[in-house]
Amino acid sequence: MLWLCLDAGLGDTPPAPAVMSVGLGVLALLFGAGAWAMRVGGRAARVPLLAGIALGSGAYALVRLTLPG
């Protein structure tokens, strides 16, 4: 969904600048902290979802920041 809204350029909005991916990296850190808190708090069933979202959004943020246009 973020790709459609920020990067695809579908619709009438231009693609977002790559620096906007810093916020996506922060979001990845928050989801990672949530996965850790669920593991520590004894709700291990939620850990894979949160960890997957953290890895996916973090990887996407890194790709957007490092690869040219």
N, C-alpha and C positions, 0 to 999 in steps of 0.2 A: 504494500500500500504506500509506504514511504517513497518507493521508487517511482510509482505513478505520480505522486503528488510533487516530488521535488526534482527528479532527474530526467524523466522521460520526455518532458516537453510536450506531452499530450495536452490538448486543449489550447487555451489562449495564453498560458503563462510560460515564460522562458525557463530553462533549467536553472536550478539553484547553483550559486557558486560553491566550489569545493570546500571552502572554509566553513560552510554550514554543517559539514559532517563532524565538526568538533562536538556539537551538541549531541549528535548521534553516538559519539564515543562516550560521552558522559552518561547517556542513557544506558549504554552497554555496561558501564561500571555499576550503575544502580541495579540493573538486573542481576549482575554477578554478585553484588552484595546481598540481594534478596535470596539468591540461591544458597549462599553461605548461611544466611540467617535461617532459612528453612531446614537446612541440614543440621545446624546446631539446635534448632528448636524442636527437632523430632518429627518434622513433616517431610520426610524423604521422598514422598510421592510427587511433590511439587518441584523438586530440584531439577530433574531433566528438562522440564519446560522452561524454567527461568534460565538455566545454564545455556540451553540452546538459543534462546532469544539473545542472551548476552553475547555469545560467540558469533551469531549471525550478524547482529547489528554492529559489533565491534569490528569484525572482518570487513563489512561493507564500508564502514567509516574509514578504515585504513586504506582500502582500495581507492576510495574517492579522494583521499588526501594525497596519495602517492602517485597515482597514474594521471598522466596529462589528459585534459579535456575530453 
